[in-house]
Amino acid sequence: TLGLAATLVAGVMGQSAVELKVGDMAPDFTLQGTDGKTHKLSDYRGKQAVVVAWFPRAFTQGCTIECKSLAQNGDKIRKFNVAYFMASVDPVEGEKGNKAFAESEKADFPLLSDPTKEVAAAYGVLNPERGVATRWTFYIDRNGKIVAIDILADPERLEQLDLG
């Protein structure tokens, strides 16, 4: 579960050039989702809070645990009226892409793909040595401001945040 995933990834955090902090405006993004839609952060502004859980690579152990946990806890997350996503630099399509990963884990939420790595860099999660995103979750309020940054997406965390 989430505790196990936290243990698995605790030692793999990389440093990034960008250091976003609570209170900063979240960088806007336009990313392709596994649901066939293009998701723009700006489309949610004024309407709904957004949670973006960055993960390193589809079909790896820690990422599979995280995806399963979010899928199993979707009912807890949806009661907070938030749009929530997992995001990586993996492509949408392909045998190791996010769409195949989402289907294999029965994700009932979109996984976003950032193959150019530009959005991952803007969020400060791109690990340049490995070429993947590091595991960070951004909780963004309806006004586009970052209200929390955690290592994992935790449905229980939503109860502690003011996402209005």
Salt bridges, closest charged atoms under 4 A:
ASP24 OD2 - LYS21 NZ 3.79
ASP35 OD2 - HIS39 NE2 2.95
GLU66 OE1 - ARG135 NH1 2.55
GLU105 OE1 - LYS68 NZ 3.86
ASP108 OD2 - ARG78 NH1 3.04
ASP150 OD2 - ARG157 NE 2.60
GLU156 OE2 - LYS76 NZ 3.48
